Amino acid sequence: MTAGSVQPGGGPAPLPPPAPAASHPPGSVQHGDLAARQAELVAALVAGAPVPAGFDERLVGIARGALLRKRAGDVARHWPLLAAGLGTDWTATFARFAATRPTRGSLRDGWDLARDLHAAARLTGPARDELAAREATWHYRGTDAPRPRRLPALRRGDGTVVIQFAGRVHTLTLPGATDRSS
């Protein structure tokens, strides 16, 4: 009797039992192995991990570079003064910073880079103002997501002081600060 045929009592014939599960042929990739290989590839693309065996290092390097440029563009949208202050060095500076760090989101990636540049005394005047405004407005420890500040805060920028009080942010220009708008 075949599947879909009719039994002598008028009902459909039972389907044959399922075939036993086939063993995986040698060299095939099982689900757990595939997930591990995918995780290795993602780590190589976004966190600077070594390229997994079986992948073309040159092509992975090209993809890694493209992803870093995309991240740099996303961070520049959140931190325009930081990106502008670095000018033509922006993409290369961000790529060096982010090459071994998986993304934590554009806002946090930019914040971490701005803090690193500030600590190395490489942060430009307008970018220092941008960082000061963010730090007066938001509380960010570098480990969890930024959250709005509830208490008053005061941060100094480049020729400015940023004050956050009762949810309002005020930027004051210090006497003797030069006009950077030109």
Summary of the structure (lengths in Angstrom):
residues: 182
radius of gyration: 28.1
end to end distance: 89.4
largest distance: 103.2
contacts: 446
relative contact order: 0.08
helix: 46%
strand: 12%
